[in-house]
Amino acid sequence: MSQENASNNPLIRYVNRQQMSWRAVDVERLIEEEHPARAIWVLIGRLDLSSFYAGIESSAAEGGRPAFDPQLLISLWVYAYSQGIGSAREVARRCEYDPAFQWLTGLLEVNYHTLADFRVAKQQELDELFTQVLASLSKEGLITLKQVMQDGTKIRAQASGQSFQQEGSIRQHLESARQRVKEMGDPREQEVRPKTRAARQRAREEQQQRLERALEEVQKLGQQKPSSGNKAHKVSISDPEARFMKQSDGGLAPSYNVQISADATQGIIVGVEVTPEASDSAQLLPALERIEQRLKQKPQQIVADGGYTTCAAIQQMAERRVDFLGNLGRDLTGSGITAPHQLPPRAFLYDPETKRLRCPEGKLLLSQGRRNKGPGAIYHRYEARAEDCLSCRRKPECCPGNQRRGRSVMRLEESVMMMAFRQKMASEEAQQQYRRRGRIVEFCHAWIKCKLGLRQFHVRSRIKARAEALWACLTYNLQQWIRLRQLIAA
């Protein structure tokens, strides 16, 4: 054969996929020694998991199907969240081909139902495990509670806007769901496989429970805040406790408010809660109580943004002897409230003897009542006579929009406690400590959303959402623990 013909017939090793093959797998060598899955397995193995084992019903004496090792299931979920995976089906799928998941399972197949049930069923045990990790971190000096940063973030619920229904519609859906549950005994259902029939029955019962919960929620809303006009209260029939909340992009979506407390020493999360309340104004005291209950010690100082800084919160922290740093919002400014491009309230002098205000032109403003903003803060409203303002030469810069009324001014009267808080927050040291809040606790939120992928809950109901938030925070803390151990070892 000539050299030219040989070059036209090259030897190729073609791919043959129409074959079966046996492969020997050394499970221990599936991942390298420094792989994070190994570190997670070791850390979980050092913790006391007895409460998880106590819930296993099968035993050598009683028999039954062997249960999966809780250390395995915990490690699977922690490693999955660390990789941004929150779907039970995806975790089960990764166990079939991903080397790290295969190493964790030892090539065992784990059903996604087992994973999904374990994530939400062991809430008390998970809460104890989270506390146990914090105790270990505290013992190593990684948690001091000298300073704790508090913040909340909105995470979307497993519900759509179309799922929000009025009470009448919910009742109709509930009646249909109850009828479908009753029909489970229909002879035609006997033709279906028992496993399929059981799955259908469970799904229908869960739907009925959600609708019953939705009916309770919409009735509760009606009692708390009666509907106005044609705007009847609505709740989601798929996740009744979710509420529409403002997102970072400015839109509204069914969400939960995830409250996180982070110790400032190493940024470890020491408290987590999920609430359907969009506002943070009433969340500071519960956060303090959670930390104290979990760690048997209260923080020396708590730092939170303006959403938490209310008169009530300032007083509550003072009563519990916890130093509080916060941001006074516009409605708590010492000079009162005013519209832009007008003479500010501080330009009006208060006469304590006559209890009146005097404007820069010497005209008196009479008291029009007061409004309590909270313990320690009272707003007094004053208004000038219309004839005094209409003929005033400074009207264009004082109240240009007023055509029939005189200028009104709000004067804030504060307690000694509020004035002391304001004086403290005016210091450079307090402002410097306050500025640390963002890079500590907001970093936790960013990590959970971006690195762990928890921008939307994978489960329904607030209690299950809290369990998932706890898994995410546990994963975050374990990742930080591993990182800090590596830094110390280096």
Number of C-alpha atoms within 10 A of each C-alpha: 5 6 7 8 9 10 9 8 8 8 8 6 6 6 6 6 6 5 5 5 4 5 5 5 9 9 15 12 10 16 17 11 11 8 10 16 21 18 17 22 18 13 14 20 15 9 13 14 18 10 15 17 15 8 10 13 12 12 11 8 6 7 9 10 9 11 12 15 13 18 19 16 18 22 25 23 23 27 26 23 25 23 12 17 19 24 18 21 15 12 23 20 16 18 22 15 11 12 17 22 24 19 19 24 20 16 15 13 13 18 14 16 12 14 20 19 11 17 21 18 12 14 18 13 16 22 15 15 19 22 19 17 20 23 17 14 18 15 11 10 11 20 23 18 21 14 20 30 28 28 26 26 20 24 23 23 26 18 24 17 13 9 15 23 21 19 20 10 13 21 16 11 18 21 13 13 20 16 13 16 17 11 13 16 10 10 9 9 13 11 9 11 9 11 9 11 15 13 11 14 17 13 13 18 16 14 19 22 17 21 26 19 20 27 24 16 19 22 17 13 15 15 10 9 9 13 12 8 6 6 9 14 19 22 28 27 28 23 24 27 25 28 25 22 21 14 15 9 6 8 9 14 19 27 29 30 23 22 22 23 28 27 23 23 15 16 22 27 25 27 25 20 22 23 22 18 18 18 13 22 17 15 19 25 16 12 21 21 14 17 20 15 12 18 17 9 13 20 19 14 16 27 27 23 21 15 18 25 22 25 20 19 20 23 18 16 18 14 9 11 13 16 16 24 25 24 18 19 13 12 14 21 11 17 18 19 17 15 10 7 11 14 20 16 20 14 12 21 15 16 11 8 6 8 12 18 25 18 20 13 12 10 15 20 24 18 17 13 9 15 12 12 17 13 17 18 21 17 21 17 20 22 18 21 16 14 11 16 23 19 9 12 10 14 18 15 11 19 19 14 12 15 10 11 16 19 22 18 27 22 20 23 19 19 14 11 16 19 15 12 19 19 11 15 20 11 10 10 10 16 15 11 14 20 12 14 24 15 12 23 26 20 14 22 23 15 17 21 17 12 15 23 18 22 15 18 23 17 21 17 19 21 16 18 24 21 23 22 22 21 23 25 26 24 23 22 21 24 19 17 20 15 12 14 11 10 9 8 7 6
